[in-house]
Amino acid sequence: MSAPPPSPAVTEIAAPVLLGVIGDWTLYGTLVVQLYSYSYNFPEDRKTFKLLVYAISSLETLRTTLSGVDMYYKFASGFGSMDRLSDPYMFVFQVSIIGAVISMAVQYFFAYRVWMLSNKTSFWLCTIICTCSTVNATAELTWGVYAHVLKRFRNGWQLKVFSLTWLIGNTVTNTMITTAMLYHLTRQLSYEGGSIFGHSLTKIMGLTIESNVLTFTSGIIALLMIAIFPDKMWYTFP
């Protein structure tokens, strides 16, 4: 006799976690390629920037490793246990703590880039970006604390409020960064015309769009998941 199919409750908890980790490890491969490309092409970059790149890459490596530990806890050693499946376990540390630190560091760095591209005239915009980034990270950390205290991978009103603040804030922050970067790069391009530096600016604009589209899209998908499935955990996948 074949085993009965898993109950909807199991699927609704297990599927977002499983899909999220698969996507996570896939994108980690992209990060490794980007890190190699950066190390090879920019050996003379400023030490501060190199330190930031390698620090974030190290944190991403730790976070990805913890996602594997979380998978083993839920789907191997805890196979068949609903308590293990609904326990946040390492998810709190890899997403809420490490994720908050990484996102805030990256957004602060892009705020600095906007500040420099604007010839140090975008003080208020950069201040708003940094403030929003801090609020996002705080909401993300608080979400993790509540999930850890509640010891469950379910939606309470506390989790919903902080997750919405985190996701909406991140989407708004990334939109401001992308718009500001493209605006100032376009202005620089209009001055440079067809020069070699102008071609470099065109490539930078393409990279800016590409690197922010995935982040922006993930945030929008997560918000849609909350709207469509308000009592489910599908929003954790993107």
VENMOLIN-V976695 format. One record per helix or strand of 3 or more residues. SS is the DSSP state (a for helix, b for strand). FROM is the first residue (numbers start at 0). LEN is the number of residues. If there is no record, write none. Layout:
BEGIN
<<SS,FROM,LEN> <SS,FROM,LEN>>
END
This chain:
BEGIN
<<a,7,34> <a,46,29> <a,81,5> <a,90,27> <a,122,28> <a,156,36> <a,195,33> <a,233,3>>
END
